[in-house]
Amino acid sequence: MSTTSDALGWARSTGSATPDRVRRLARTTWRGREQDPRWVRPTLLGLLAATAVLYLVGLSASGWANPFYAAAAQAGSRSWEAWFFGSSDASNAITVDKPPAALWITGLSVRLFGLSSWSVLVPQALEGVAAVGLLHATVRRRTSPATGLIAGFLLATTPVATLMFRFNNPDALLVLLMVAATWGVLKAVDTGRARFLVWAGVFVGLGFLAKQLQVFLVLPGLGLTYLWAAPHPVGRRVLHLLRAAAALLLSAGWWVAVVELVPSSWRPYVGGSQDDSFLSLTFGYNGFGRLTGDETGSVGAGNGWGETGIARMFDSEFGGNISWLLPAAFALAAVGFVLTRRSARTDTRRAAYLAWSGWLVVTFVAFSFMSGIIHPYYTVALAPAVAALVALGTTDLWRRRSSRWALPVLAVVVAVTAGWAFVLLGRSAEFLPWLRWVVLVTGVVGTAALAAAAFVRGGTTARRLRGAGAVAAAVAVLAGPVSYSVQTAATPHTGAIVSAGPSASGAFAMGGGRGGPGGGQFSSMFTQGRTPGGGTAPGTGFASGPQNPFGTGGARTGRAGGSAGGSAGGRGGGGGLLGATTPGAALTSLLATDAGRYRWVAATTGSNNAAGYQLATQEPVMAVGGFNGTDPAPTLEQFQAYVAAGDVHYYVASRSMASTRTGGSDAAAQIAAWVEENFTATTVDGTTLYDLTGGLTEASTASTT
């Protein structure tokens, strides 16, 4: 019940409105559980309110954030078919390269509140607040309120979590559903009620509809947890897991079945696939291809996404996003298993360690060794597990602080964490340069005080040392990630590749990522090739051309780069593969003129190019070739048929022609060449475009007669 009046109404409706019951309901509403101290509920509400402030204040500064998904939300607000399939445009040419669960939420938000930065971004912020609250509830069960509050706080202030809960990628919903699945499994272990395990299967299935196979990284840990710790005979545990698997298949499979069984002529093309199949997208480009690097139609090839290995999560690209507490999480997980080694099989505390450790280890290994596309923001999937394990391990050691060994172990964890924070802060030398020395000093003080408290005799002195050590340790451990989170919230982020925190030395910069010239692990992949004129793409430190389709960029603010560049004979417009166009007023007005007469007011290569024009005009724009410009949708013959039928008004030249060296289709290049050869070019606001309804050029007409 959310209010006292609601509680009273419910009690009366159930015939239980006795004064004592009403008082208990009211107390539960405002103060939480009867056994909780008075400070618990206000602290939780304060944590959720502070999280909301962190995620919501200044949210609109990021504009559309990721225009690729913002345009799809706009399309879903105009067409129920586009909403259901996750189309890039309301005329349903092609879908985004993910399933549409996250777009269902943002599409409804835009439909209800109109198209704006707020209607696009607020759903993810609220999902973040919900994830923090649910993590608190999951961790505190059979532990303590303080443990849950610590876990919630650590998740809320993880830099990459702050980034993604203020951004419109599917990762926000994915993380919420992964936490919900873990809640279901641990509650099923605790209560013995299989229905919670079935709900966990439903949440994983919905997570699949948010970001496909990535959600399955939590399954090994969750399945092993229930199989080991549930209070049932082994045969019944297996049966319950099969029921949960069936729930997973049903909750995800119904939509997949619709897409696969509906004739392709009745639905948009499945973006990201080369054969219009969602199953091949799932197991290929967005599935095992991410692990092996064999992603047909991708913009990278082989080891183009950086060196793999255990150190990846700690390097300049990923470290500031997630690694602040990673060493502590692994260490405290080991401590937790040692502490619970003699516990009964059904011990809920050990089950929690098993579930969160399984999540952490499997996801960490997958991210560390995958050879395909990977971006720093993917690591938000590690954040709940890291937060839960640090909270569980820290409070377990603190409860045993009277023993000789507990505080020294905690002191070592603090020393390692503070030392690593000192290194991470050193990578951003211009960001609060004094902070790393505060972290170092407080880390030394906290470590020494905690270690000394274990050996000092005398209750008062020991208590004072423990208190001082705890405060100093908290400052040393939390100052870095909290400051990075605040900086992330205060910085606009726009584009397809974004990263949390200030610029780090040696880190890659592009499309809303870290500013400055490239020098990180990805730079060699993107500095091959030149524009026809030999220049570089405006707004970036990278050359554009066939080997570098990223014809946009931005500083740490993530604002899109300028225009010019070229495909289609060296002529082009703004935007690029990873950043949307920002058309001028004249071009926007031209595209919107007589929009109702056409199925698409324009077509252009690449989804981000199309997104910029679509968001400016709020009219359908065809994304030729999908996100990378390498999907065979439409083919040249299909595009020619659309033009002959008068369905497409303009073709806007673009420089986002991605390389087809990874096996993708060159249909977009064929279309661009056909348009340039057969239609007259004009320039508006510095952008080259072709009126496809104005008839063929004289030369092309003569050649066809």
Secondary structure as UniProt FT lines:
FT   HELIX           4..13
FT   TURN            14..15
FT   HELIX           19..31
FT   TURN            34..35
FT   TURN            38..39
FT   HELIX           40..56
FT   TURN            57..58
FT   HELIX           59..62
FT   TURN            63..64
FT   HELIX           67..78
FT   HELIX           80..85
FT   TURN            90..91
FT   STRAND          94..95
FT   HELIX           101..113
FT   HELIX           117..140
FT   TURN            141..142
FT   HELIX           145..156
FT   HELIX           159..164
FT   TURN            165..166
FT   HELIX           171..191
FT   HELIX           194..211
FT   HELIX           212..218
FT   HELIX           219..229
FT   HELIX           234..261
FT   HELIX           264..266
FT   TURN            271..272
FT   HELIX           278..280
FT   HELIX           281..288
FT   HELIX           289..292
FT   TURN            296..297
FT   TURN            302..305
FT   HELIX           310..314
FT   TURN            316..318
FT   HELIX           319..322
FT   HELIX           323..325
FT   HELIX           326..339
FT   TURN            340..342
FT   TURN            345..346
FT   HELIX           348..369
FT   HELIX           376..382
FT   HELIX           383..399
FT   TURN            400..402
FT   TURN            404..405
FT   HELIX           406..426
FT   TURN            429..430
FT   TURN            433..434
FT   HELIX           435..453
FT   TURN            454..455
FT   HELIX           459..489
FT   TURN            505..506
FT   TURN            511..512
FT   TURN            521..522
FT   HELIX           523..526
FT   TURN            532..533
FT   TURN            538..539
FT   TURN            546..547
FT   TURN            556..557
FT   TURN            568..570
FT   HELIX           585..592
FT   TURN            593..594
FT   HELIX           595..597
FT   STRAND          600..605
FT   HELIX           607..617
FT   STRAND          621..624
FT   TURN            625..629
FT   HELIX           636..644
FT   TURN            645..646
FT   STRAND          648..652
FT   TURN            661..662
FT   HELIX           667..678
FT   STRAND          681..684
FT   TURN            685..686
FT   STRAND          687..691
FT   TURN            692..693
FT   HELIX           698..704
//
